[in-house]
Each structure stands twice: as C-alpha cells, then as structure tokens.
Amino acid sequence: MGEEIRFITPFEKEYPDRLRNIPDAPSGLYVRGKLPVNKGVSVAVIGARDCSDYGKYVAEHLGAFLGRNRVTVVSGMARGIDGISQWAALEAGGTSIGVLGCGVDICYPAGNRVLFNRLLEQGTIFSEYPPGTPPRAMNFPVRNRIVSGLADAVVVIEARNKSGTLITVDMALEQGKEVFVVPGRVTDRLSDGCNKLIKQGAEILVSPEELLEELQKLKERTEERGGLRGKAGDGKAQERKLQGQVSQERKSDTESDTWLEEQSSEVPPELCDLYHALDFYPQSVEQIVARLPSDISLSQAAIQLIQLCIDKKAVQVSPGYFKGMQ
C-alpha cells in the first residue's frame, strides 16, 4: 500500500489548496500514500531533534490529542519532536503528512523506517524532489516552507536559539500562519528559542484543548473570508534574484545552439520541443511554454520538465524555475 509514486502540479485539483497561495509555491509534488483532504484542519508540530523527556511527553500528548480530534499533524518526519508527534497522531487513529528533503522513495532518517511505512498506509508523504534525490543539507530549509504551508497553524515544542525550527517559524509568519509556542524553563537551553518567540509576540500554547478552540475560530474566520488562510506571494523577489543571475549564467545564442545540437540527439522525441525551449538562464514554466511551437498544458509541461531533470538534461534551480544543463 502506498508504493505508487504520483506527481501532481498546481494545475490539478489534487494539489493541496493551502500551497497555492504561499510564496514560492512548489511547481509540483511527488506523493506517496493518501492525498490529504483540503477541507480538514491541519497543524504543523515542530521542534528539537534532541528533545528532553518533557518535550517528548508534550509531543506525544499533543500529537495523540490532535489525532483523536481529526486534526492532521504535519511535520518533517525528523527524529525527536517531529517524528514523535506524527507517530502519536497515527497511533491515536488520526492522520499525518510527512514532508521530506529527499525523494519520497528514501526513508530519512533511516531510524524512522517504521514511521515512514505507517505514513504510507495511514497518511501522506510529500516531496518536491524527484525520486532518488538523496537528503542534502540545503534541501531541508527549502522544504520547511511546505511544512508550514500545509498547516493552518504551527506549534513549536522545544527549540534552541539557533535552531532550524526557527526557519520554519519565519516561513510560517511570512505565509500569514498562526504560531503557538510551548514555554519552557529559563534555565533550559532547549527552550531558549521558544521563550524568545513568546517574548516577540507568539501565542503561548496552554493546553491542547485551547489550541483546538483557536483552530476552530481560525477555521470559521477563514470560511467567512471564503478561502484558505495564507498570504499570497507574487514571487517577484525570487524572479529578481533569478534575473540577476542572467549576466553570469547566460551564454551567447551561438553557444546555446551548438550545445543543443550536441545534446538533443539523446532526448526522447516527445520532449524535444520542450528541451529546445530551455535556455542557460532560469525560466518559469509559463515562460518556457510560451516559447513552444505547439500547444501544451502547464501541467503537462511541468511533468515533462521534471522528466528532463531526471534525465539530467535540465535542472530545477528553484521551485517553478528551470534551465538547460551546462
């Protein structure tokens, strides 16, 4: 169960609605397991990998409570707080979403194999990276925007001052999500990051019951506005950043034509038009499709671009932007 790997794009109804409005939304997601229900309530539970016994207790208690109350727990399947809360939700009969910084065919960390298999049966595993992509340090900060993006609110349980957890919090705030923090002792270094967030204005998590009440109020406010919570990002900053690379990465038309002639013989015929539309500077899927001689849907183009990446004929430089291999 859950062995099939699917690829969904924003142009398909199966794509999570919550991700459509976040800055730098993924251009596609690889999926294993069950596709989550868009209308359900979800909470990202994140925190320290080397958590204390107190942090473990809170993660287990909160995860189980959310699972029993049909609230989906979203996290990164990491050891510590992430994996503990996800496992507790599943054990309580609930569901969970694991967002990976590697391919969905790779269990990382390896020690969470039992959780990985349970998510395939009872939950969902997402990644924007193609199957076979190994876990790399640079992948995890990027994937964190998906963790927060899939959730209605984020709960932080134990985090050091310079914890990677705080990256997810920053992304959640950028997306307009509510952040709740479990307070800790002032002498506990694992709670330094949490206490700092509270000082900066984050909501204090007093009890799971109170969190559930806040989630219900949040859901009602969202329904009144007629849409899912989240701040839309126009991607202009990313676009400016990518355009700034043009002078360094773009080659002359002559060099580009020569390179294409040498490489195109190895490209499947059905991908040739798309392949020839690529350049040495990053372009969005929409920009690439506009250069094609024939009509093709954005969804189909995204799938074919991923195939070119797998064949090492293209590279996805950031979510939604592709260029030819040099």
C-alpha positions as CSV (number, residue, x, y, z in Angstrom):
1,M,0.0,0.0,0.0
2,G,1.3,3.5,-0.8
3,E,4.0,2.2,-3.1
4,E,2.8,4.1,-6.1
5,I,4.6,7.5,-6.6
6,R,2.4,10.2,-8.2
7,F,3.4,13.7,-9.4
8,I,0.9,16.5,-9.0
9,T,1.1,20.1,-10.2
10,P,-0.8,23.3,-9.2
11,F,-2.9,22.8,-12.3
12,E,-4.5,19.7,-10.9
13,K,-7.3,19.6,-8.3
14,E,-5.4,17.1,-6.2
15,Y,-2.7,19.7,-5.5
16,P,-3.1,21.0,-1.9
17,D,-5.1,24.2,-1.9
18,R,-3.1,25.6,1.1
19,L,0.1,25.6,-1.0
20,R,-1.4,27.6,-3.9
21,N,-1.1,30.9,-2.1
22,I,2.3,30.7,-0.4
23,P,5.4,32.5,-1.7
24,D,7.5,30.2,-4.0
25,A,4.8,27.6,-4.1
26,P,6.2,24.2,-5.3
27,S,5.8,23.7,-9.1
28,G,5.0,20.1,-8.4
29,L,4.9,17.5,-5.6
30,Y,5.7,13.8,-5.6
31,V,3.2,11.9,-3.4
32,R,3.0,8.5,-1.7
33,G,0.2,7.4,0.5
34,K,-3.2,9.1,0.6
35,L,-3.8,12.5,-0.7
36,P,-4.9,14.8,2.2
37,V,-8.4,16.3,2.4
38,N,-8.2,20.0,1.6
39,K,-11.1,20.9,3.9
40,G,-9.7,19.3,7.0
41,V,-7.8,21.2,9.8
42,S,-4.0,20.7,10.0
43,V,-1.3,21.7,12.4
44,A,2.5,21.6,11.9
45,V,4.2,20.3,15.0
46,I,8.0,21.1,15.0
47,G,10.8,21.2,17.5
48,A,14.2,19.9,18.6
49,R,15.6,16.6,17.4
50,D,17.5,16.0,20.7
51,C,14.4,16.8,22.8
52,S,14.1,16.4,26.5
53,D,11.8,14.0,28.3
54,Y,9.4,16.9,28.8
55,G,9.5,17.7,25.1
56,K,8.8,14.1,24.2
57,Y,5.9,14.0,26.6
58,V,4.3,17.2,25.2
59,A,4.8,16.0,21.6
60,E,3.2,12.6,22.4
61,H,0.3,14.2,24.3
62,L,-0.4,16.8,21.7
63,G,0.0,14.5,18.7
64,A,-2.4,12.0,20.2
65,F,-4.9,14.7,21.1
66,L,-4.8,16.1,17.6
67,G,-5.1,12.6,16.0
68,R,-8.2,11.8,18.1
69,N,-9.8,15.1,17.1
70,R,-9.2,14.6,13.4
71,V,-6.6,17.3,13.1
72,T,-3.8,16.3,10.6
73,V,-0.3,16.6,12.0
74,V,2.2,17.9,9.5
75,S,6.0,17.7,10.1
76,G,9.3,16.7,8.5
77,M,9.5,13.1,9.8
78,A,12.7,14.0,11.7
79,R,13.8,12.3,14.8
80,G,12.7,14.0,18.0
81,I,9.6,16.2,18.3
82,D,8.6,15.9,14.6
83,G,8.5,12.1,14.4
84,I,7.2,11.7,17.9
85,S,4.1,13.9,17.3
86,Q,3.4,12.3,14.0
87,W,3.6,8.8,15.4
88,A,1.3,9.7,18.3
89,A,-1.3,11.1,15.9
90,L,-1.2,7.9,13.8
91,E,-1.4,5.7,16.9
92,A,-4.5,7.6,18.0
93,G,-6.2,6.8,14.8
94,G,-5.6,10.1,13.1
95,T,-3.6,11.1,10.1
96,S,-0.3,12.8,9.3
97,I,1.7,14.3,6.5
98,G,5.5,13.9,6.2
99,V,7.4,16.4,4.1
100,L,10.8,15.2,3.0
101,G,14.0,16.9,2.0
102,C,14.8,13.9,-0.3
103,G,12.9,11.7,-2.7
104,V,9.7,10.0,-1.5
105,D,11.4,6.7,-2.1
106,I,14.0,7.3,0.5
107,C,13.4,7.0,4.3
108,Y,15.3,9.7,6.1
109,P,16.3,9.4,8.8
110,A,16.7,5.6,8.4
111,G,15.8,5.2,12.0
112,N,12.3,6.3,11.3
113,R,11.5,3.4,8.9
114,V,8.5,2.2,11.0
115,L,7.0,5.8,10.9
116,F,7.8,6.0,7.2
117,N,5.9,2.8,6.5
118,R,3.0,3.8,8.7
119,L,2.7,7.1,6.8
120,L,2.4,5.2,3.6
121,E,-0.6,3.2,5.0
122,Q,-2.3,5.9,7.1
123,G,-1.1,9.3,5.9
124,T,0.8,11.1,3.2
125,I,4.5,11.6,2.2
126,F,5.3,14.7,0.1
127,S,8.5,15.9,-1.6
128,E,9.2,18.4,-4.3
129,Y,12.4,16.5,-5.1
130,P,12.4,13.7,-7.7
131,P,12.7,10.0,-6.6
132,G,16.2,9.0,-5.9
133,T,17.2,12.5,-4.6
134,P,19.4,12.0,-1.5
135,P,18.9,14.0,1.6
136,R,21.1,17.1,1.4
137,A,21.5,19.8,4.0
138,M,20.4,22.5,1.5
139,N,17.1,20.7,0.9
140,F,15.7,21.0,4.4
141,P,15.3,24.8,4.9
142,V,13.6,24.9,1.5
143,R,11.2,22.1,2.3
144,N,10.2,23.8,5.6
145,R,8.0,26.3,3.7
146,I,5.9,23.3,2.6
147,V,5.6,22.1,6.2
148,S,4.2,25.4,7.3
149,G,2.3,26.0,4.1
150,L,0.3,22.8,4.5
151,A,-0.8,23.8,8.0
152,D,-3.4,26.1,9.4
153,A,-1.1,26.8,12.4
154,V,2.3,25.9,13.6
155,V,3.2,24.6,17.1
156,V,6.8,24.8,18.4
157,I,7.9,22.3,21.1
158,E,11.4,23.0,22.3
159,A,13.9,24.9,20.1
160,R,17.4,26.2,20.8
161,N,18.3,29.8,20.0
162,K,19.8,28.9,16.6
163,S,17.5,26.0,15.8
164,G,16.5,25.2,12.3
165,T,12.9,25.1,13.7
166,L,13.0,28.9,13.7
167,I,13.4,28.9,9.9
168,T,10.1,27.2,9.7
169,V,8.6,29.8,12.0
170,D,9.8,32.6,9.8
171,M,8.3,31.0,6.8
172,A,5.0,30.4,8.6
173,L,4.8,34.1,9.6
174,E,5.6,35.1,6.0
175,Q,2.7,32.9,4.9
176,G,0.4,34.5,7.4
177,K,0.0,31.5,9.7
178,E,-0.6,31.5,13.4
179,V,2.3,30.3,15.6
180,F,1.9,28.7,19.0
181,V,4.8,28.0,21.3
182,V,5.2,25.7,24.3
183,P,7.0,27.7,27.0
184,G,10.0,26.2,28.9
185,R,12.2,26.9,31.9
186,V,14.5,29.8,31.6
187,T,17.4,27.5,32.6
188,D,16.7,25.1,29.8
189,R,18.7,25.7,26.7
190,L,16.2,23.6,24.6
191,S,13.6,26.3,25.4
192,D,15.6,29.4,24.6
193,G,14.2,29.6,21.1
194,C,10.6,29.0,22.4
195,N,10.9,31.7,25.1
196,K,12.4,34.1,22.7
197,L,9.4,33.6,20.3
198,I,7.0,34.3,23.1
199,K,8.8,37.5,24.0
200,Q,8.5,38.5,20.4
201,G,4.7,38.0,20.5
202,A,4.0,34.4,19.6
203,E,0.9,32.8,21.1
204,I,1.5,30.6,24.2
205,L,0.2,27.1,24.0
206,V,-1.5,26.5,27.3
207,S,-3.3,23.2,26.5
208,P,-4.3,21.1,23.5
209,E,-8.0,21.9,24.2
210,E,-7.3,25.6,24.0
211,L,-5.4,25.0,20.7
212,L,-8.4,23.2,19.3
213,E,-10.7,26.1,20.2
214,E,-8.3,28.5,18.5
215,L,-8.2,26.3,15.4
216,Q,-12.0,26.2,15.2
217,K,-12.1,30.0,15.5
218,L,-9.5,30.3,12.8
219,K,-11.4,27.9,10.5
220,E,-14.6,30.0,11.0
221,R,-12.8,33.2,10.1
222,T,-11.2,31.6,7.1
223,E,-14.6,30.3,5.9
224,E,-16.1,33.8,6.3
225,R,-13.4,35.2,4.0
226,G,-14.1,32.5,1.5
227,G,-10.7,30.9,1.2
228,L,-7.8,29.1,2.9
229,R,-5.6,31.0,5.2
230,G,-2.3,32.2,3.9
231,K,-0.6,35.2,2.3
232,A,-0.2,35.1,-1.4
233,G,3.3,35.6,-2.7
234,D,3.8,37.0,-6.1
235,G,7.3,35.6,-6.4
236,K,8.8,39.0,-7.6
237,A,11.7,38.8,-5.2
238,Q,12.6,35.3,-6.5
239,E,12.2,36.5,-10.0
240,R,14.5,39.5,-9.5
241,K,17.1,37.2,-7.9
242,L,16.9,34.8,-10.8
243,Q,17.1,37.5,-13.4
244,G,20.2,38.9,-11.6
245,Q,22.0,35.6,-12.5
246,V,21.4,36.1,-16.2
247,S,24.7,38.0,-16.8
248,Q,26.7,35.3,-15.2
249,E,24.9,32.2,-16.5
250,R,23.6,33.1,-19.9
251,K,25.8,32.1,-22.9
252,S,25.6,33.5,-26.4
253,D,23.0,32.3,-28.9
254,T,25.7,30.6,-30.9
255,E,27.0,28.7,-27.9
256,S,23.4,27.7,-27.0
257,D,22.6,26.4,-30.5
258,T,25.8,24.4,-30.6
259,W,25.1,22.8,-27.2
260,L,21.6,21.9,-28.2
261,E,22.7,20.2,-31.3
262,E,25.2,18.1,-29.4
263,Q,22.7,17.1,-26.7
264,S,19.3,16.9,-28.4
265,S,20.1,13.5,-30.1
266,E,19.8,11.9,-26.6
267,V,16.4,13.4,-25.8
268,P,13.2,11.4,-26.4
269,P,11.3,12.9,-29.4
270,E,8.3,13.8,-27.3
271,L,10.5,16.0,-25.1
272,C,12.5,17.7,-27.9
273,D,10.3,20.9,-28.2
274,L,10.4,21.5,-24.5
275,Y,14.1,20.8,-24.4
276,H,14.8,23.3,-27.2
277,A,12.8,25.9,-25.3
278,L,15.2,25.8,-22.4
279,D,18.0,28.4,-22.0
280,F,21.0,28.8,-19.8
281,Y,19.2,31.2,-17.5
282,P,16.2,30.2,-15.3
283,Q,12.7,30.5,-16.7
284,S,9.3,29.8,-15.2
285,V,7.1,27.0,-16.6
286,E,4.9,29.7,-18.1
287,Q,7.8,31.4,-19.9
288,I,9.0,28.0,-21.3
289,V,5.6,27.1,-22.6
290,A,5.3,30.5,-24.3
291,R,8.3,29.6,-26.4
292,L,6.9,26.2,-27.6
293,P,5.8,25.9,-31.2
294,S,2.8,23.8,-30.2
295,D,0.1,24.0,-27.5
296,I,0.8,22.1,-24.3
297,S,-0.8,22.5,-20.8
298,L,1.2,23.9,-18.0
299,S,0.6,20.7,-16.0
300,Q,2.0,18.5,-18.8
301,A,4.9,20.9,-19.3
302,A,5.8,20.7,-15.6
303,I,5.8,16.9,-15.7
304,Q,8.0,16.8,-18.8
305,L,10.4,19.3,-17.3
306,I,10.8,17.1,-14.2
307,Q,11.5,14.2,-16.6
308,L,14.2,16.2,-18.3
309,C,15.7,16.9,-14.8
310,I,15.7,13.2,-14.0
311,D,17.4,12.5,-17.4
312,K,20.0,15.2,-16.5
313,K,19.0,17.3,-19.5
314,A,17.6,20.2,-17.3
315,V,17.9,21.4,-13.8
316,Q,15.3,22.9,-11.5
317,V,17.2,25.9,-9.9
318,S,14.3,26.8,-7.6
319,P,10.6,25.9,-7.3
320,G,9.0,26.6,-10.6
321,Y,12.2,27.7,-12.5
322,F,14.1,25.5,-14.9
323,K,17.2,25.9,-17.1
324,G,19.2,23.7,-19.5
325,M,22.2,21.8,-18.2
326,Q,25.5,23.4,-19.0
